[in-house]
Amino acid sequence: MTVQSIAVKAMRPTQMAVGRKLVKAKRKGLRERERKPQELVDFILENPIRVVMGPGNQIYVVDHHHLAHALLDEGFDTAPVVVIGDLANLAMPEFWKQMEGKGWLHPYDNKGRKRPIRDIPKKISKLEDDPYRSLAGMVRLEGGFQKTTTPYAEFTWADFYRKQIPEKLLKKDFEKALHWAKRLASTPEAAALPGYTPKGAAKADKKKTDDQ
């Protein structure tokens, strides 16, 4: 697939929420790499944002929403993308039907509730904050489970933690919640989740920072 450059502000999301802590972590990583410009360029080129072309030549992000958000917040004008699908010739109802059928759509709000597709923001900057998505992402980065090709896998983990860990604790003491979440990640209750890693198995590469 060919990598091309597209304006960050032109990208539209296909989900309703991101983990703001993850976005913040990615912004920090971008700033640290700015000290070594070539390293920054290499990182961005190695992690192109996956998009689908939609009706009206709109560009829809289907992977790396957090990176897109971080690039936008850091003032980047453009970002490399890989077009994985061209559905520009479809009418909007059929476009959304195809997107959902291919697993390229996640119309769930920051409470894990399914919403009408029309409620998906039109701008990356308008995505809601889901603290459980941050929790799931941090657990993966620390080796709690493996990254997989399952669409929106970390939202599945976020919903698992939503039922296990009180939101009050998550907001009051994130580190304590993270410790609890990492323990839960290797329990039998989590065995059916994508990327499940039994206790004692090899941990995921912490250097991987790409996510949905």
C-alpha positions, 0 to 999 in steps of 0.5 A: 500500500502506498503511503501518502500525505493528508491534512490532519484537520481533514481526517474524520473519526469512525469512533466516538472516544479516545483515551486522553491519557494515551493522547497525552503520552503520544504528544510527549513522545512526539515532542521527545522525538523532535529533538532528533528530527530524523527519528521523528520523521522515521516514527511518523512514516513507520506508523501511517494512519489507516484511512478509508475514502468516503462519499464527498472525498471525505477521509475517515480514520479507521486506525491510529485515532490517538496518533491523529489526535496527538499530531493535531494537538501538536500542530502538525499540518499533515500526516502520512496515511495508507488508504485501505479502502475506497468507498467514495462512490457509495451513498452515505447509508450504504457507506456506513453499512459497509463500514460497519460490516468491515469492522471499520466503525465503532459508534460507542460513547465514552461510557461504552454505550452504542449510539446512532452513527450520526453522533460520531463527531465530524472532527478528531478534536471533538472525540470524547475522553474514555478513561477506560480506553486509556487504562486498556491502552496502558495495560497493553503497553506494559505487557498485560495483553498483546496487540492484535489485528482484531478491530477496536480490540482495546475498546473490548478491554476497556469495556471489560475493565468498565465492569470491574474497576470503579470509575471513581478509583480510576479518576482518583488513583490511576496508578492503583487502577492500572496495577489492578487492571494488569492483574485482571488481564491474566485472569480466566475472566479475561481469557476470551478477550483479544490478545489475552496473555496468560500469567507468566507468558512473554510480555508485549513489546513496550516500545509499540505505541501505535493503537486505535 
